[in-house]
Amino acid sequence: MSSEPQLWPVGMVLEGSSEALCPPPSLELRPSCNKSQPSPPLGSSSQPHDGVFPEDKEPVKYGELIVLGHNGSLANGDKGRRRSRLALYKRPKANGVKPDVIHNVSTPLVSKALSNKSQHSISYTLSRSHSVIVEYTHDTNTDMFQIGRSTESMIDFVVTDTAGSGGSQGGGAAGEGGGGGGQSAQSTISRYACRIMCERSAPYTARIYAAGFDSSKNIFLGEKAAKWRMQDGQMDGLTTNGVLVMHPRHGFSQDSKPGLWREISVCGNVFTLRETRSSQQRGKMVDSVSECNELADGSLIDLCGATLLWRTAEGLAHTPTVKHLEALRQELNAGRPQCPVGFNTLAFPSLRRKDVLDEKQPWAYLRCGHVHGYHGWGGRRNPEVDAECQERECPMCRARGPYVPLWLGCEAGFYVDAEPPTHAFAPCGHVCSEKTTAYWSQIPLPHGTHTFHATCPFCIQPLSAESGCIRLIFQSPLD
């Protein structure tokens, strides 16, 4: 038998293969690494916003992750690592890791290899008698941030299933097994869903990888998980429900167009989508020259139950602020729009009362776009009942369609421009700029395990098939 390490062809799944019975010896991926030095802990704090250098005038922000379906904050308020958006800052000390050595081990040795809690590792179970363990070593050039539904301290951003996303009805168990983190066993979001590695030097490139390290600093891919050996000897694989990424074309701006949804592997390689989220047959590998795991401004990350938007620090600098949105609200209300039936003045409630129906609340017929105050004409005379999208006939043009209250879109990170709120998503009634509604109406977001729907980013409600958005027609005051 040759002492040279045996290399498997790209994409060859190793379960049950004859090659798995004759593994190559341990393979050093980076022989120059000093392995006598133990890997330092993940970081002095699990809170990214603590990553401020004392000598820095301002902290270095890599970007922000924003969860779709939350209009500015969680329903019960943002608390700690459980929030609707999280800023990623440069840490006081690098906590990134990189592949170091591959070990081929028999099953009795696996538990011993994984018990070393000072060493990050990824274990690939090929059969009952053979596993491959890839050791990771400390990387002084990167910061690592982990995302998942587990509330354990190594998770920087705790994400739970978004109501209406279809994740919990997707027909699959949680990504790496149920339980853990105190969340519902029905969740399809993995406890350790993914990790983002940010380069500590400019231009602060951020890259995404499927799966995150658990409390033992291990990522475990079981015997049934899709896995394979690359041509360079490195192992790779996919998580149960997968991590999907979509990079927009032309950046995140008024000219943005949706890109293609791809799946990201544990090692950050890019693949076409599987037939279903949990299929054991992976998609085709995409050429790394044309597409990679580098996050761009506006990239979407889907965790099968929640979708996150990545905004770079540079992109956020050109995004409207909450203060700007408040100014647009006040300007809209200053125009004193009137109900063409009751002739009463309408006003959008303050951003702090964005979910509470107000007596001056604007309502709209979403088939035609005519804006009214609430009235019982042709309906049940009950705003709580009518808010459930009962079909009504517009008294202005007789068009029949949903009659709903209008809500301002308060999450500034979803806006592609800073223009006034003139359009509404249908049938939910969230209001924002024309270009913003046009952009999100084009994006098919993953829903469950194998379907896609265009949805409102503010509430994640699927948009109507006929027209996902409508131009609003306000009645000016008669005086």
NORLIN-V938533 format. One record per helix or strand of 2 or more residues. SS is the DSSP state (h for helix, s for strand). FROM is the first residue (numbers start at 0). TO is the last residue. If there is no record, write none. Layout:
BEGIN
[[SS FROM TO] [SS FROM TO]]
END
This chain:
BEGIN
[[s 11 12] [h 17 20] [s 26 27] [h 47 49] [s 60 66] [s 84 88] [s 95 104] [h 106 113] [s 119 126] [s 129 138] [s 141 147] [s 156 157] [s 193 198] [s 205 209] [s 217 220] [s 226 228] [s 234 236] [s 242 245] [s 260 263] [s 269 270] [s 298 301] [s 306 311] [h 312 316] [h 321 333] [h 350 352] [s 362 364] [s 369 371] [h 382 385] [s 390 392] [s 399 404] [s 406 407] [h 411 413] [s 422 424] [s 429 431] [h 433 440] [s 443 446] [s 450 454] [s 468 470]]
END
